[in-house]
């Protein structure tokens, strides 16, 4: 019910979070240069650097090690649909201005809270 109430940008992020098991900041800041194609399996993986900078520049992956994220078919489909939206970010947010869309810093914002109440 919650997914039906989410706007598109949050829906794609939430579905990805559920299917790949990443933490919120890992999804918000997921980058194309972390992707590693695995053609033999028709999928990709993402190798998230340990210190990618979660909500602050000093933050990163929870255990301080690189995190290997393996995409299932659903997650791969979502990721493929994000291609071409931004040159660096998998989930860009906002309207393009002279600098283009920016990274979304939080998934649990007022839009999600309102969607949760409606659901």
C-alpha positions as CSV (number, residue, x, y, z in Angstrom):
1,X,0.0,0.0,0.0
2,X,2.9,2.3,0.8
3,X,4.5,1.9,-2.6
4,X,1.2,2.9,-4.3
5,X,1.4,6.3,-2.5
6,X,5.0,7.1,-3.3
7,X,6.0,9.5,-6.1
8,X,8.1,7.9,-8.9
9,X,11.5,9.0,-7.7
10,X,10.9,7.6,-4.2
11,X,9.2,4.5,-5.5
12,X,12.2,3.5,-7.6
13,X,14.6,4.1,-4.7
14,X,12.3,2.2,-2.2
15,X,12.0,-0.8,-4.6
16,X,15.7,-0.8,-5.1
17,X,16.3,-0.7,-1.4
18,X,14.0,-3.6,-0.8
19,X,15.5,-5.7,-3.6
20,X,19.2,-5.1,-3.0
21,X,19.2,-4.6,0.8
22,X,21.3,-1.5,0.9
23,X,21.1,1.2,3.6
24,X,19.3,4.4,2.7
25,X,22.4,6.5,2.2
26,X,23.9,3.7,0.0
27,X,20.9,4.0,-2.3
28,X,20.7,7.8,-2.2
29,X,24.4,8.2,-3.2
30,X,24.7,5.2,-5.5
31,X,27.0,6.1,-8.4
32,X,27.5,4.6,-11.9
33,X,31.2,4.4,-11.5
34,X,30.7,1.8,-8.7
35,X,28.9,-0.5,-11.2
36,X,30.7,-3.6,-12.4
37,X,29.0,-5.4,-15.3
38,X,28.8,-9.2,-15.2
39,X,27.8,-10.1,-18.8
40,X,27.9,-13.9,-18.2
41,X,25.0,-13.5,-15.7
42,X,23.3,-10.6,-17.6
43,X,23.5,-8.4,-14.5
44,X,25.7,-6.0,-12.7
45,X,27.0,-5.6,-9.2
46,X,27.9,-2.4,-7.4
47,X,31.1,-2.1,-5.2
48,X,30.4,0.7,-2.7
49,X,33.6,2.2,-1.3
50,X,33.9,2.0,2.4
51,X,34.1,5.8,2.9
52,X,31.6,6.9,0.3
53,X,30.2,9.6,2.6
54,X,26.8,8.7,4.0
55,X,25.0,11.7,5.6
56,X,28.4,13.3,6.3
57,X,31.8,13.1,4.5
58,X,33.2,10.9,7.3
59,X,30.3,8.4,7.1
60,X,30.3,5.4,4.9
61,X,29.6,1.7,4.8
62,X,28.5,0.5,8.3
63,X,31.4,-2.0,8.8
64,X,34.1,0.2,7.2
65,X,34.7,-2.3,4.4
66,X,33.7,-2.0,0.8
67,X,30.2,-3.4,0.2
68,X,29.4,-5.7,-2.7
69,X,25.8,-5.2,-3.9
70,X,24.5,-8.0,-6.1
71,X,21.5,-7.1,-8.2
72,X,18.6,-9.6,-8.7
73,X,16.4,-9.3,-11.8
74,X,14.0,-6.8,-10.2
75,X,16.8,-4.6,-9.0
76,X,18.6,-4.8,-12.4
77,X,15.4,-3.8,-14.2
78,X,15.1,-0.7,-11.9
79,X,18.8,0.2,-12.3
80,X,18.5,-0.2,-16.1
81,X,15.6,2.2,-16.2
82,X,17.7,4.8,-14.4
83,X,20.4,4.8,-17.1
84,X,20.8,8.1,-18.9
85,X,19.1,10.2,-16.2
86,X,22.4,11.4,-14.8
87,X,26.0,10.9,-15.7
88,X,27.2,10.1,-12.2
89,X,24.2,9.4,-9.9
90,X,22.0,6.3,-10.3
91,X,19.1,8.0,-8.5
92,X,19.3,11.8,-9.2
93,X,16.8,14.0,-7.6
94,X,15.3,17.4,-8.5
95,X,14.8,19.4,-11.6
96,X,17.8,19.9,-13.8
97,X,19.4,23.3,-13.5
98,X,22.7,24.5,-14.7
99,X,24.3,21.9,-12.5
100,X,21.8,19.1,-13.2
101,X,19.9,17.0,-10.7
102,X,21.5,16.5,-7.3
103,X,21.9,13.7,-4.9
104,X,18.9,13.0,-2.5
105,X,20.2,13.1,1.0
106,X,17.3,11.4,2.7
107,X,14.6,9.0,1.7
108,X,12.6,9.5,4.9
109,X,11.5,13.0,4.3
110,X,8.0,14.6,4.6
111,X,6.9,13.2,1.2
112,X,7.5,9.6,2.5
113,X,5.9,10.4,5.9
114,X,2.8,11.8,4.2
115,X,2.6,8.7,1.9
116,X,2.9,6.5,4.9
117,X,-0.1,8.2,6.6
118,X,-2.2,7.9,3.4
119,X,-1.3,4.2,3.1
